[in-house]
Amino acid sequence: MVTIITIAVAAALVWVFFTTLWLWYNQERVVFQPPPIEAVPPLPAQRVQFAAGDGHRLFGFWISPNERVHQRSTDLVVIAFHGNADLAAWLVPWAHEAATRTGAAVFIPEYRGYGGIPGKPTYATAAADALGALTYARSMAPAARIALFGHSLGTAVAADVAAAMNPDAPAALVLQSPFTSAREMAARMLVPPVPWLWRKISRVHYDTRSIVKTLDCPVFVAHGTRDVVVPLRMGRQVFAAARRPGELLIVPDAGHNDVPDVGGARYWRWLTAALRPASVPVGELEEEGHGHLP
C-alpha cells in the first residue's frame, strides 16, 4: 500500500514538473496563435499604418460610420482588439455593422506576428502594440471619446489598455467572451493553479477580473452559453467584479465566436447601449433583464 502511494505521489510530482516546464516554455505560443495567412478584408476598409509603443511598425483598419464624415470630426472611436487565432481583417464586417448602428468610428489594430507583420507576439509586445493603437486613435480624432472592445484574448488586451488610461477612463469597456485571468485559463489546461508557482513561471499577466474592479467606466459583457473555449462562468465573474457594471448579455446556444450572429438584434442593442447609452431606452434594458446601465 505504501509503495502504491509513493509511486502515485512521485508520478504526480513528475507530471507537475513536466507540465510546468512545458507551460513555461510554450506559454506565449498557447496565448498567441496567429493564422499563417495575410487576409484581405471581406468588406472595404481603410488600411492605416501606425507605430507600437516601442516603435514597431504595424497596420490596422479604420472604418468610419459615413464615408462623408472626416475622421477628425468623429465624436467616438471604438478600438477593437481581436482574439488569439483571429485577424484584424476578419473583424471588418463586425466593424462595419457597429459603425453603421452606433455612428462611431471603429479602429481594428493588428498585432505584430499577425497578418504578415514581422515580429513575435508576446505579452509585452501585445501591450506595446495596443498602446500604440490608442495613441494613433487619439491622434486621428483628438476630440473623440475612446471606447474599448475586445473579443476573447482581445478582452484582456482591452482591459489592460483601459487600466493604462486611468485616470482618463474610456467611455466604455466592452468585452465579448472574456476570461477572468491567464492563471485561471492555465488551470483549465490542467496546469497546477498554485499562485506562487504561477508568479515564478508566468510571462503572461492578464487579470481582467481584477482590473474591472478599479475602472471608472461602464463594463459591458456578452457571452454564449455554449462557449467551450472560455466558460460562461468567467464572463459572469468578470461582470460581477466590475466597479461600474453596464449590462450582461447571455446569448443562449452561442459558442465562442458566434455571439453576434446568434444574438442578432439583442446583441446589437447591447452594443449600442454600451457605446450610445442615451439612444437605448432604460426601460427596454430593464424589461429584458440582462443587466443594468451604469
C-alpha positions in Angstrom: 0.0 0.0 0.0 2.8 2.4 0.9 4.6 1.6 -2.3 1.5 2.4 -4.4 1.0 5.7 -2.6 4.7 6.6 -3.1 4.5 5.7 -6.8 1.3 7.8 -7.1 2.9 10.8 -5.4 6.1 10.5 -7.4 4.0 10.3 -10.6 2.1 13.4 -9.6 5.2 15.3 -8.9 6.7 14.3 -12.3 3.5 15.4 -14.0 3.6 18.8 -12.2 7.2 19.3 -13.1 6.9 18.5 -16.8 3.6 20.3 -17.2 5.1 23.4 -15.6 8.2 23.1 -17.7 6.1 22.8 -20.9 4.0 25.8 -19.9 7.0 28.0 -19.1 8.5 27.3 -22.5 5.3 27.4 -24.6 3.0 29.8 -22.8 3.1 32.5 -25.4 2.6 30.0 -28.2 -0.6 29.0 -26.4 -1.8 32.5 -25.8 -0.9 33.9 -29.3 -1.8 31.7 -32.3 -1.6 33.8 -35.4 -3.1 32.3 -38.5 -0.4 31.7 -41.1 -2.0 34.0 -43.7 -2.4 37.7 -44.6 -6.1 38.1 -45.0 -7.9 40.6 -47.2 -10.9 42.3 -45.5 -14.1 40.9 -46.9 -15.6 44.5 -46.9 -14.0 47.8 -47.8 -11.8 49.3 -45.1 -9.2 51.9 -44.9 -5.8 50.3 -44.1 -3.7 52.6 -42.0 -0.1 52.4 -40.7 0.8 53.2 -37.1 3.6 52.5 -34.6 3.6 50.4 -31.5 4.7 51.9 -28.2 8.2 50.6 -28.9 8.3 51.9 -32.4 7.5 48.6 -34.2 5.6 49.3 -37.5 2.0 48.0 -37.6 -1.2 48.4 -39.5 -4.8 48.3 -38.8 -8.2 49.1 -40.4 -10.2 52.2 -39.8 -13.9 52.1 -40.5 -15.9 55.4 -40.5 -19.6 55.5 -39.9 -20.1 57.5 -43.0 -17.8 58.0 -46.0 -18.5 61.7 -45.9 -17.5 62.1 -42.2 -13.9 63.1 -41.8 -12.0 61.1 -39.1 -11.2 64.1 -37.1 -14.8 65.1 -36.7 -15.7 61.7 -35.2 -17.0 62.1 -31.7 -16.5 58.4 -30.7 -13.8 55.9 -31.7 -14.0 52.2 -30.8 -10.7 50.4 -30.7 -11.5 46.7 -31.3 -8.9 44.1 -30.3 -9.4 40.6 -31.8 -8.7 37.2 -30.3 -5.7 34.9 -30.4 -6.4 32.9 -33.6 -8.1 35.7 -35.4 -7.0 38.6 -37.7 -7.9 42.2 -37.8 -9.2 41.8 -41.4 -11.8 39.2 -40.3 -13.3 41.7 -37.8 -14.1 44.3 -40.5 -17.7 43.1 -41.2 -18.4 43.4 -37.5 -16.8 46.9 -37.5 -19.0 48.0 -40.4 -22.1 46.9 -38.6 -21.0 48.5 -35.4 -20.2 51.8 -37.1 -23.5 51.9 -39.0 -25.6 51.2 -35.9 -23.8 53.4 -33.5 -22.3 56.2 -35.6 -18.8 55.5 -34.1 -15.6 55.1 -36.0 -14.0 51.7 -35.4 -10.3 51.1 -35.5 -9.1 47.5 -35.6 -5.3 47.3 -34.9 -3.3 44.3 -35.9 -0.7 42.7 -33.5 2.8 42.0 -34.6 3.3 38.5 -35.8 -0.3 38.6 -37.3 -1.4 39.4 -40.8 2.1 39.3 -42.2 3.6 41.8 -39.7 7.1 40.9 -38.8 7.9 40.0 -35.2 6.9 37.6 -32.5 3.7 38.2 -30.5 4.2 38.2 -26.7 2.5 39.6 -23.7 4.9 42.6 -23.7 4.7 43.2 -27.4 0.9 43.0 -27.5 0.8 45.6 -24.8 3.1 47.9 -26.8 1.0 47.3 -29.9 -2.2 48.1 -28.1 -0.9 51.3 -26.5 0.4 52.3 -30.0 -3.2 51.8 -31.3 -4.5 54.1 -28.5 -2.0 56.8 -29.4 -2.9 56.5 -33.1 -6.7 56.7 -32.4 -6.2 59.8 -30.3 -4.1 61.5 -33.0 -6.6 60.8 -35.7 -9.6 62.0 -33.7 -8.3 64.3 -30.9 -11.7 65.4 -29.7 -13.3 62.0 -29.8 -14.1 59.8 -26.8 -12.4 56.4 -26.8 -14.3 53.1 -26.2 -12.5 49.8 -26.0 -13.8 46.5 -27.4 -12.3 43.1 -27.1 -13.1 39.5 -28.1 -11.6 36.6 -26.3 -7.9 37.3 -25.8 -8.7 40.8 -27.0 -10.8 41.4 -23.9 -7.6 41.1 -21.8 -5.7 43.4 -24.1 -8.6 45.9 -24.0 -8.7 45.7 -20.2 -5.0 46.4 -19.9 -5.3 49.4 -22.1 -8.3 50.7 -20.0 -6.1 50.4 -16.9 -3.3 52.2 -18.6 -5.7 55.1 -19.5 -6.5 55.8 -15.9 -7.5 58.4 -14.7 -8.7 59.2 -18.2 -11.1 56.2 -18.3 -12.5 55.0 -21.6 -16.1 55.8 -22.5 -16.8 52.1 -22.1 -15.1 48.7 -21.9 -17.0 46.2 -24.0 -16.0 42.6 -23.5 -17.2 39.7 -25.7 -16.4 36.2 -24.3 -13.9 37.4 -21.7 -11.8 35.2 -19.4 -11.1 36.1 -15.8 -7.3 35.7 -15.8 -4.5 34.0 -17.5 -3.8 31.9 -14.4 -7.4 30.5 -14.3 -7.2 29.7 -18.0 -4.0 27.8 -17.4 -5.8 25.9 -14.6 -8.3 24.8 -17.3 -5.5 23.2 -19.1 -4.7 21.1 -16.1 -1.7 23.3 -15.2 -1.4 23.4 -11.4 -3.1 26.6 -10.2 -0.5 27.3 -7.5 -0.2 31.1 -7.1 3.4 31.2 -6.1 4.3 28.8 -8.9 2.4 30.8 -11.4 4.2 34.0 -10.4 7.5 32.3 -10.9 6.8 30.9 -14.4 4.4 33.2 -16.0 5.2 35.9 -18.5 1.5 36.5 -19.2 -0.1 38.6 -16.6 -3.7 39.1 -17.9 -6.1 39.6 -15.0 -9.3 41.2 -16.3 -11.4 40.4 -13.3 -9.0 42.4 -11.0 -8.8 45.3 -13.5 -12.5 45.9 -13.9 -12.8 46.4 -10.1 -10.7 49.5 -10.4 -12.1 51.1 -13.6 -14.3 54.2 -13.5 -16.1 53.3 -16.7 -19.1 51.1 -17.5 -18.2 47.5 -18.3 -20.4 45.5 -20.7 -20.1 41.7 -21.1 -21.6 39.4 -23.7 -21.1 35.6 -23.5 -22.5 32.5 -25.2 -24.0 29.6 -23.1 -22.2 27.0 -25.3 -18.7 28.6 -25.2 -16.3 25.7 -24.8 -13.2 27.8 -25.0 -13.9 30.3 -22.2 -16.7 29.1 -19.9 -19.8 31.3 -19.3 -19.0 31.4 -15.6 -15.9 33.5 -16.4 -17.9 36.1 -18.3 -20.3 36.3 -15.3 -17.5 36.7 -12.9 -15.9 39.5 -14.9 -19.2 41.3 -15.0 -19.9 40.8 -11.3 -16.5 42.2 -10.4 -17.0 45.4 -12.4 -16.9 48.6 -10.3 -19.4 50.1 -12.8 -21.4 47.3 -14.3 -23.1 48.2 -17.6 -25.1 45.2 -19.0 -24.5 41.5 -19.1 -25.8 39.8 -22.2 -26.1 36.0 -22.1 -26.7 34.5 -25.6 -28.4 31.0 -25.5 -26.8 28.5 -27.8 -23.9 30.8 -28.8 -20.4 29.5 -28.8 -17.1 31.4 -28.5 -17.0 33.0 -31.9 -20.7 33.4 -33.0 -22.2 35.6 -30.3 -23.1 38.5 -32.7 -24.6 36.1 -35.2 -26.7 34.1 -32.7 -27.5 37.1 -30.6 -28.8 39.0 -33.6 -30.9 42.1 -32.7 -30.3 41.6 -29.0 -26.6 41.7 -29.4 -26.6 44.9 -31.5 -28.9 46.6 -29.0 -26.5 45.6 -26.2 -23.5 47.0 -28.2 -25.5 50.2 -28.9 -26.3 50.6 -25.2 -22.6 50.3 -24.4 -21.5 52.9 -27.0 -24.5 55.1 -27.2 -26.5 54.6 -23.9 -28.7 57.7 -24.5 -30.1 56.1 -27.7 -31.4 53.0 -25.9 -34.4 53.5 -23.5 -33.6 52.3 -20.0 -37.0 50.7 -19.8 -36.0 48.4 -22.7 -33.0 47.2 -20.8 -34.9 46.6 -17.6 -37.6 44.7 -19.5 -35.2 42.3 -20.9 -33.5 41.9 -17.6 -30.0 41.1 -18.8 -28.2 43.6 -16.5 -28.2 47.3 -15.8 -26.7 50.5 -17.1 -24.2 52.5 -15.0 
